[in-house]
Amino acid sequence: MNWYTKVLKQYADFNGRARRTEYWMFTLVNIIISFSFLMMDNRMGASIFEFDGIAYGYLTLLYSMAVFIPSLAVTVRRLHDIGKSGWWYLVGLIPFIGGIWLLFLLVKEGVPQENEYGPNPKA
């Protein structure tokens, strides 16, 4: 949970580097919370729209909007950790292979020495 709150404290900080642990723990907690809100919306019947048979409600929408910028920021910092620009996030827009390529970049170990984006966060 500390990794999740660390990312939220750096709400719109696109500078620096983020370790794999920071990124993946934030992503895991984010998925759990999103799924919980989705289930609560479905139980309450408070759906705004439906997509592929899943009803999305107010809680899910509000939470998604609240964590959009921190999610984007931690992904950019994660890309910085491997020595890539944040613009590499857009590689995910390439049909079929883009998402796999981005996943590979996000799983890759960071550069052990200091790079142009800052010192090694593991040090």
VMD Tcl script that draws the C-alpha trace (Angstrom):
set ca {
  {0.00 0.00 0.00}
  {2.98 2.32 0.56}
  {3.84 2.13 -3.14}
  {0.29 3.12 -4.04}
  {0.29 6.15 -1.76}
  {3.79 7.13 -2.96}
  {2.48 7.34 -6.53}
  {-0.54 9.37 -5.43}
  {1.72 11.80 -3.53}
  {3.64 12.33 -6.78}
  {0.31 13.04 -8.50}
  {1.55 14.81 -11.63}
  {5.32 14.35 -11.27}
  {6.60 13.18 -14.65}
  {10.26 13.74 -13.69}
  {12.59 11.14 -12.28}
  {12.48 7.37 -12.29}
  {10.16 4.69 -10.88}
  {11.27 1.20 -9.92}
  {9.48 -1.87 -11.25}
  {8.11 -2.56 -7.77}
  {6.61 0.94 -7.54}
  {4.92 0.63 -10.93}
  {3.60 -2.92 -10.56}
  {2.40 -2.52 -6.96}
  {0.53 0.64 -7.94}
  {-0.97 -1.22 -10.91}
  {-2.01 -4.19 -8.76}
  {-3.72 -2.04 -6.11}
  {-5.29 0.08 -8.84}
  {-6.82 -3.01 -10.50}
  {-8.16 -4.31 -7.18}
  {-9.76 -0.96 -6.29}
  {-11.18 -0.52 -9.81}
  {-12.68 -4.01 -9.74}
  {-14.18 -3.34 -6.30}
  {-15.82 -0.12 -7.49}
  {-17.05 -1.88 -10.61}
  {-18.68 -4.59 -8.51}
  {-20.24 -2.01 -6.16}
  {-21.64 -0.08 -9.14}
  {-23.14 -3.24 -10.57}
  {-24.64 -4.27 -7.20}
  {-26.21 -0.83 -6.73}
  {-27.44 -0.71 -10.31}
  {-25.82 2.68 -10.76}
  {-24.64 2.30 -14.32}
  {-23.84 5.19 -16.62}
  {-23.03 3.10 -19.68}
  {-22.48 -0.51 -20.65}
  {-19.59 -1.91 -22.67}
  {-19.28 -5.59 -23.61}
  {-21.94 -6.55 -21.09}
  {-20.21 -4.77 -18.18}
  {-22.02 -1.80 -16.63}
  {-19.79 1.08 -15.56}
  {-21.12 3.40 -12.89}
  {-20.35 6.63 -11.10}
  {-17.86 5.20 -8.59}
  {-15.82 3.50 -11.31}
  {-15.85 6.63 -13.47}
  {-14.83 8.95 -10.62}
  {-12.03 6.66 -9.48}
  {-10.75 6.23 -13.04}
  {-10.64 9.99 -13.56}
  {-8.91 10.50 -10.19}
  {-6.06 8.06 -10.92}
  {-5.62 8.75 -14.64}
  {-2.85 11.34 -14.23}
  {-0.95 9.43 -11.50}
  {-1.12 6.29 -13.66}
  {0.26 8.17 -16.63}
  {2.97 9.79 -14.50}
  {4.19 6.52 -12.94}
  {4.29 4.90 -16.38}
  {6.41 7.75 -17.73}
  {8.75 7.53 -14.72}
  {8.97 3.75 -15.26}
  {10.01 4.33 -18.88}
  {12.59 6.85 -17.63}
  {14.04 4.13 -15.41}
  {14.95 2.04 -18.46}
  {16.39 5.07 -20.25}
  {13.44 5.76 -22.56}
  {11.51 8.96 -23.06}
  {7.95 9.15 -21.77}
  {6.80 9.43 -25.37}
  {7.50 5.70 -25.68}
  {4.15 5.26 -23.90}
  {2.54 5.92 -27.28}
  {4.03 2.69 -28.65}
  {1.01 1.03 -27.04}
  {-1.17 2.59 -29.74}
  {0.37 0.40 -32.44}
  {-2.24 -2.27 -33.26}
  {-1.55 -5.83 -32.09}
  {2.16 -5.57 -31.23}
  {2.19 -2.18 -29.45}
  {0.69 -3.37 -26.18}
  {3.04 -6.33 -26.02}
  {6.02 -4.09 -26.76}
  {4.99 -1.63 -24.05}
  {4.52 -4.49 -21.57}
  {8.04 -5.70 -22.39}
  {9.41 -2.21 -21.71}
  {7.57 -1.94 -18.40}
  {8.84 -5.34 -17.21}
  {12.44 -4.66 -18.22}
  {14.95 -3.95 -15.43}
  {16.03 -0.34 -15.05}
  {19.42 1.07 -15.95}
  {21.65 0.48 -12.89}
  {23.61 3.71 -13.21}
  {22.41 7.30 -13.23}
  {20.86 8.33 -16.54}
  {19.55 11.59 -18.00}
  {16.34 11.24 -15.95}
  {18.00 10.97 -12.55}
  {19.80 8.65 -10.17}
  {18.99 4.97 -9.79}
  {15.95 4.71 -7.46}
  {17.26 1.39 -6.08}
  {20.42 3.04 -4.74}
}
mol new
graphics top color blue
foreach p $ca { graphics top sphere $p radius 0.5 }
foreach p [lrange $ca 0 end-1] q [lrange $ca 1 end] { graphics top cylinder $p $q radius 0.2 }
display resetview
